[in-house]
């Protein structure tokens, strides 16, 4: 299994760097999404998007 992975992604330096960059970008997006959801969940009702809706109704 490792041999196939090595031949596909790690035998060529340009492909290896591309895989590293793509993985870093995907990881960054996933972490951003997760932390944003956690922040919004823990601060529900205190954020501007929630307060703005209440102010429009009054």
ChimeraX attribute file (.defattr): number of C-alpha atoms within 10 A of each C-alpha:
attribute: neighborCount
match mode: 1-to-1
recipient: residues
	/A:1	5
	/A:2	7
	/A:3	8
	/A:4	9
	/A:5	10
	/A:6	12
	/A:7	10
	/A:8	12
	/A:9	16
	/A:10	15
	/A:11	11
	/A:12	11
	/A:13	10
	/A:14	11
	/A:15	13
	/A:16	15
	/A:17	13
	/A:18	12
	/A:19	14
	/A:20	13
	/A:21	12
	/A:22	12
	/A:23	12
	/A:24	12
	/A:25	12
	/A:26	12
	/A:27	12
	/A:28	12
	/A:29	11
	/A:30	12
	/A:31	12
	/A:32	12
	/A:33	12
	/A:34	11
	/A:35	11
	/A:36	12
	/A:37	12
	/A:38	12
	/A:39	12
	/A:40	12
	/A:41	10
	/A:42	10
	/A:43	11
	/A:44	13
	/A:45	13
	/A:46	10
	/A:47	11
	/A:48	10
	/A:49	10
	/A:50	12
	/A:51	12
	/A:52	10
	/A:53	11
	/A:54	11
	/A:55	8
	/A:56	7
	/A:57	6
	/A:58	5
